[in-house]
Amino acid sequence: MPKSFLAPNALVGIFLLLITAAIAIAGPWLAPYDPQAFDALNRLQGPSFTHLLGTDQFGRDLLSRILNGAPTTVLFGVFATLLGVSIGAIIGVIAGVAGGKIDNAIMRILDGLLAVPELLFTLLIVTVLGGGMGQAMLAVAVAFAPGMARISRSAVLSVRTRDYVRAAVARGESGIYIVVREVLPNALGPIIVESTIRVSFAIMIGATLGFLGLGAQPPSTEWGLMVAEARQFMFRNPWCVAIPGIFIAMSALGFNLFGDALRDSLDPRRSH
């Protein structure tokens, strides 16, 4: 195992990531109660032996809702990032390989898009497309694409001047062969690292959209929506807001710390 993964921050990130992955995979089957079951007699209760994380304003078990909402929240971040990375990587590879006027034209467009903060860009797209998980996922992917395109282009530019690429050109290999077999495999490192870190941002943006009513819609148990539904009771029972907020932060921090460790392992100079 690379030394960067043995650093305290990396170990914390791996631990949090393992917990996040476990509850995202097995959460719905581990929930002790029906996450949608109302219990008017036990509204806004704190943690107890009956309800380990307490209950919300409708008496629903918070632990069950957290476990049931984990796949929605985490997979939103993963799939939104994968879609954004795919779009951005295609654009970046085209710009890096084509060069010249095509590269300049693509980069000027990307510069204009990158001038808009990602969260604001996402809100603009969701406003146009309408609320919902599918629209929110597409909005996050489109907002991520310009940044990923720039990173992909930089990786391609650093690789295409290497000796093994020049050797492939000298052998008379086709452009598609050179891109697929020589350029892309050696340019994946920075793309993978950035993708891992961006999952954390996607999770937080998805939770923000859910909080604003532009992402997941009731009766979803998405964590951002849970915060939004409970915010008016936060002074009476802060657990309703704190619990989903803690899990959002935990999952985002896990991906972020793991991405940092992965970046240090691929570029040891960053750890010094």
N, C-alpha and C positions, 0 to 999 in steps of 0.2 A: 504494500500500500504506500502511495506517495506520502512523504513527510507532511505535506500541506494538509492531508486529511487527518493527521494526528494532532493538529493544533486545537486548542480549546474551543475556539469559535467554530471550527469545522466539525468537531465532535458534537457540539450543541446543535449545529445545523442538521447533521445526519440523524441525531436522535429525534429532533422535532419533525424531520421529514418522514422518518419511519412511523411516528405516531400518526401524522397526517395521512400517510398512505394506508395505514391499517384501518383507520376509521372511515376513510373514503371507500375502501373495498368492502369492509365487513360491517360498517356502521348500521345500516338498516336492519341487519339480522341480529345485532346485539342490543337494539333498543328494547328496554324493559316494558314500555307501554306503547300504545297506539299514539303516534305523535299528534294526531288530530282529535284525540278524545277529550272532550270538555269535562271539567270537574268543578262545578261552581262552589262547592264547599271548601275547596283547597286553592283558591285564587291567590296569586302573589305570595306564595310561601317561600321561605328561605330554604337552604339545603337541609335535608333531614335524612333519616334512614329510609323513609318511604320514597322520597324524591331527592336523589343525591345532589342534584344541582338546583333544586327548587322547582317552582311552577311559574307560569306566566299569568297574564291577566284573565285568561279563560280557564285556568287550572290545568293547562296542558304541561306534561312533564318536560322540563327543559333538556335533560340529558337525552331523552328519546328524540326530541326535535333536533338537537345538535347532531346526533349520530345519523339521523335520517337525512339531514341537510348537507352532510359532508360531501357525498358524491356530487351533488349539484354545484356546490361552491368550488370544490377543488377541480373537478373536471371542466368547469367553465374556464378556469384559468389555464388549464393545460391545453384544451382544444382551441381556445381563442389565440393562445400563443403559437401553437403549431400552424394554424391557418395564417396568422400574420407573418410568421417566419417563412412559410412557403411562398407567400406572395412577394415578400421583401427579397428573399433569396433569388427568386427568378429574375426580378428586376435588377438586382445588384450584379448577378452573373452576366446578364445581357450587357449591362453598362460596362463592366470590367473587361469583358472579352471583346466587345465591339470597339470600344475606344472612340477617339475622334469626335465628330459632331454628334453622334448618337449618345455617347457618354456625356458630353457637355449638356445636351438637351435634357437628358434624364436627371442629371445632377442639379440643374437649375430648378426643375420642377420639385425635386426632393427638398432642396433648400427652402423653397417657399412653404412646403408642407411642414417641414421641421420647425419653422418659425412659430407654429401654433402648438401650445402645450398639449400633450397627449390626452389628458383628461378633458380639456376643453374641446379638442378635436372629436373625442368620443361622444361627448354630450351633443355636439352639433350633428353628428351622424345619426345618433339615436333619435334626436328631435325630428329629423327628416324621415327616418324609417319607421318610427313609432316604437313604443315600449314592448318588452318581451325578451326572453332569454336568447332566442335566435338572433333577433336584431341587435341585442347588446353584444353578443359574441362577435358578430360580423363587424360591428362598430369598433370594438377593441382591436380586432385583427387588422382592419384598415388603418387605424391610428398607429399600430406598431410597425406596419409595413415600411414606411419611409426610413425609420431608424435602422431596421434590419437590412434594408437595401443598401444603405451606406456602409454598414459593417461588412456585408457580403462582398460589395465592390472592393473595399479595401483589402479583404482577404484574398480575393482573386488577383488583384494587382500585385500583391506581394508574392504570389505563387507563380504567376505566368512568366516571370523572368528567370525562374530557376533552371538549372542545367537539365533536369529530367524533362521539363517542358520543351526546352530548346531541342533536346535530343529527339523528342517525338515529332517536332516540326521538321527536323532534318531527315527523319525517316520517311517523311511524306504522309504521316497519319492525317486522317480527316479532322476537321475542326470539331465535330461532335465527339469523336474518340478522345481528342485531347482534353476537351472540357469534362467529359464524363469520367474518364479513366485517370487523368493526370491532375487536372486543376481542382475539381470538386472534392475528391477525397482528402486532399492536402489543405483545403481551405475550410474544412468543416469545424476545426477546433474552435476558433473565435465565435462561429455561429452557434455551436452547441452551448458554449459558456453563456453567451448573451441570452439565449433562449431560456436557460435554466433560471437566470436572474429575472427575466421578464415575466415568468410565471407568477412570481410574487406580486409584481405590479398588476398583472391581469386579475388576480384574486381580489386585490384591494379595489381596483376599478370596478369589478363586477359587484362587489359588496356596496360600493358607493352608489352605483346605478340602482341596485336593489333598495337601498335606503331612500333614494329619491323617487322611487316608484317607476323607474324607467327600465328596470331589469326584470328580475323574477317577480311574478305576480301571485297574490294569495290564491290558494292556500299553500303555496310552496313553503318549504322550511329552509330556504336559502338563508345563510347567516346574516347578510346585510339587510334582508327584508325583516328578519327577526328583530334586529336592532330598531328598525323603523317602527315596527308595530308596538314595541315596548317602551319607546322613548318618553311617552307621556307619563309613564309610571316609574321613571328612573329614580325619583326622590323617595317614593314609597317603598320600592323594592329594586335597588340598584342591580341585583343579580340578573334581572331580565335583560338588561342592556350589557352588563359586564361580561356575562358568560359567552354569548356569541362574539362579542368584540375581542375577547381573549383568544378564542379559537381562530378568528380571522388573522390576528396578529401572529399567532403561533405558526400557522401554515405559511404565511408570507415570509416570516423570519427564517423558517426552515429552508425554503427554496433559496432565499437570498444568501444565507451563510454557506449553503452547499455550493451555490454558484461561485461565490468568492473562493472557496477552497479548490474548486475545479479549475478556475482561472489561474490560481497560484501553481497548481500542479502542472499546467500546460506551459506556464511562463514563470519559472523559478525566480527570475530577477525581481518579480513583484513582491516576493516574500522578504526581500532584504531591505 
